[in-house]
Amino acid sequence: MALEYEILVLRKQMEQMFQEEQSFTAETVIEISSMLDLKINEYMKSQSMK
């Protein structure tokens, strides 16, 4: 799966979980947000190597 697509999927999941939980501090929202941060960092590193 392409990194850009993984980021998009995680972002959508985070948005959906926020809508369900109505909280940015809900454990599931934080978990997805952390995974999203890692993927964004990975993407940024891959872009700086080009």
Backbone as JSON Lines, residues from 0, in Angstrom:
{"i":0,"aa":"M","n":[0.86,-1.18,0.0],"ca":[0.0,0.0,0.0],"c":[0.9,1.24,0.0]}
{"i":1,"aa":"A","n":[0.61,2.17,-0.86],"ca":[1.4,3.39,-0.95],"c":[1.27,4.21,0.33]}
{"i":2,"aa":"L","n":[2.34,4.84,0.7],"ca":[2.38,5.61,1.93],"c":[1.33,6.73,1.93]}
{"i":3,"aa":"E","n":[1.17,7.39,0.78],"ca":[0.17,8.45,0.69],"c":[-1.23,7.91,0.97]}
{"i":4,"aa":"Y","n":[-1.5,6.72,0.47],"ca":[-2.81,6.1,0.68],"c":[-2.99,5.72,2.15]}
{"i":5,"aa":"E","n":[-1.94,5.19,2.77],"ca":[-2.01,4.84,4.2],"c":[-2.33,6.07,5.03]}
{"i":6,"aa":"I","n":[-1.7,7.19,4.69],"ca":[-1.95,8.45,5.41],"c":[-3.4,8.87,5.24]}
{"i":7,"aa":"L","n":[-3.89,8.79,4.03],"ca":[-5.29,9.15,3.76],"c":[-6.26,8.28,4.54]}
{"i":8,"aa":"V","n":[-6.01,6.96,4.55],"ca":[-6.88,6.03,5.26],"c":[-6.86,6.32,6.76]}
{"i":9,"aa":"L","n":[-5.68,6.53,7.33],"ca":[-5.58,6.82,8.76],"c":[-6.28,8.13,9.11]}
{"i":10,"aa":"R","n":[-6.14,9.12,8.24],"ca":[-6.79,10.41,8.49],"c":[-8.31,10.24,8.52]}
{"i":11,"aa":"K","n":[-8.83,9.48,7.56],"ca":[-10.28,9.24,7.53],"c":[-10.73,8.47,8.76]}
{"i":12,"aa":"Q","n":[-9.93,7.48,9.18],"ca":[-10.27,6.7,10.38],"c":[-10.29,7.61,11.61]}
{"i":13,"aa":"M","n":[-9.29,8.5,11.7],"ca":[-9.23,9.4,12.84],"c":[-10.44,10.34,12.86]}
{"i":14,"aa":"E","n":[-10.8,10.86,11.69],"ca":[-11.96,11.74,11.61],"c":[-13.24,11.0,12.03]}
{"i":15,"aa":"Q","n":[-13.37,9.76,11.57],"ca":[-14.55,8.97,11.9],"c":[-14.6,8.68,13.4]}
{"i":16,"aa":"M","n":[-13.45,8.31,13.99],"ca":[-13.42,8.03,15.42],"c":[-13.72,9.28,16.24]}
{"i":17,"aa":"F","n":[-13.23,10.42,15.77],"ca":[-13.54,11.67,16.47],"c":[-15.05,11.92,16.45]}
{"i":18,"aa":"Q","n":[-15.68,11.69,15.29],"ca":[-17.12,11.89,15.19],"c":[-17.87,10.97,16.15]}
{"i":19,"aa":"E","n":[-17.4,9.74,16.29],"ca":[-18.05,8.78,17.19],"c":[-17.81,9.13,18.66]}
{"i":20,"aa":"E","n":[-16.57,9.48,18.97],"ca":[-16.19,9.72,20.37],"c":[-16.47,11.15,20.82]}
{"i":21,"aa":"Q","n":[-16.52,12.08,19.86],"ca":[-16.69,13.51,20.16],"c":[-15.6,14.02,21.11]}
{"i":22,"aa":"S","n":[-14.39,13.48,20.92],"ca":[-13.28,13.88,21.79],"c":[-11.95,13.6,21.09]}
{"i":23,"aa":"F","n":[-11.07,14.6,21.13],"ca":[-9.72,14.39,20.6],"c":[-8.85,13.62,21.59]}
{"i":24,"aa":"T","n":[-9.31,13.49,22.83],"ca":[-8.51,12.81,23.85],"c":[-8.97,11.37,24.09]}
{"i":25,"aa":"A","n":[-9.91,10.89,23.31],"ca":[-10.33,9.49,23.42],"c":[-9.16,8.6,23.03]}
{"i":26,"aa":"E","n":[-9.01,7.49,23.7],"ca":[-7.86,6.6,23.49],"c":[-7.74,6.16,22.03]}
{"i":27,"aa":"T","n":[-8.85,5.8,21.41],"ca":[-8.79,5.34,20.02],"c":[-8.36,6.46,19.06]}
{"i":28,"aa":"V","n":[-8.82,7.67,19.32],"ca":[-8.44,8.82,18.49],"c":[-6.94,9.08,18.64]}
{"i":29,"aa":"I","n":[-6.45,9.01,19.86],"ca":[-5.02,9.24,20.12],"c":[-4.17,8.16,19.46]}
{"i":30,"aa":"E","n":[-4.61,6.91,19.53],"ca":[-3.87,5.82,18.9],"c":[-3.75,6.02,17.39]}
{"i":31,"aa":"I","n":[-4.85,6.35,16.76],"ca":[-4.83,6.57,15.31],"c":[-3.99,7.8,14.98]}
{"i":32,"aa":"S","n":[-4.12,8.84,15.78],"ca":[-3.34,10.05,15.57],"c":[-1.84,9.76,15.66]}
{"i":33,"aa":"S","n":[-1.45,8.92,16.59],"ca":[-0.04,8.56,16.74],"c":[0.46,7.78,15.53]}
{"i":34,"aa":"M","n":[-0.36,6.85,15.04],"ca":[0.01,6.1,13.84],"c":[0.12,7.04,12.64]}
{"i":35,"aa":"L","n":[-0.79,7.98,12.57],"ca":[-0.78,8.96,11.48],"c":[0.49,9.8,11.54]}
{"i":36,"aa":"D","n":[0.88,10.24,12.73],"ca":[2.12,11.01,12.9],"c":[3.32,10.22,12.39]}
{"i":37,"aa":"L","n":[3.39,8.95,12.73],"ca":[4.5,8.11,12.29],"c":[4.55,8.01,10.77]}
{"i":38,"aa":"K","n":[3.39,7.82,10.16],"ca":[3.33,7.7,8.7],"c":[3.69,9.02,8.02]}
{"i":39,"aa":"I","n":[3.25,10.13,8.58],"ca":[3.59,11.44,8.01],"c":[5.09,11.67,8.12]}
{"i":40,"aa":"N","n":[5.67,11.33,9.27],"ca":[7.12,11.47,9.43],"c":[7.87,10.6,8.43]}
{"i":41,"aa":"E","n":[7.4,9.38,8.24],"ca":[8.01,8.47,7.27],"c":[7.91,9.07,5.85]}
{"i":42,"aa":"Y","n":[6.77,9.62,5.53],"ca":[6.58,10.25,4.22],"c":[7.52,11.44,4.04]}
{"i":43,"aa":"M","n":[7.62,12.28,5.06],"ca":[8.48,13.46,4.98],"c":[9.95,13.06,4.79]}
{"i":44,"aa":"K","n":[10.38,12.02,5.5],"ca":[11.75,11.52,5.35],"c":[11.99,11.01,3.94]}
{"i":45,"aa":"S","n":[11.01,10.28,3.4],"ca":[11.17,9.74,2.05],"c":[11.23,10.85,1.0]}
{"i":46,"aa":"Q","n":[10.52,11.94,1.26],"ca":[10.53,13.05,0.32],"c":[11.83,13.84,0.37]}
{"i":47,"aa":"S","n":[12.43,13.91,1.55],"ca":[13.68,14.68,1.68],"c":[14.86,13.93,1.08]}
{"i":48,"aa":"M","n":[14.72,12.61,0.87],"ca":[15.79,11.8,0.28],"c":[15.81,11.89,-1.25]}
{"i":49,"aa":"K","n":[14.78,12.46,-1.82],"ca":[14.7,12.54,-3.29],"c":[15.55,13.66,-3.83]}
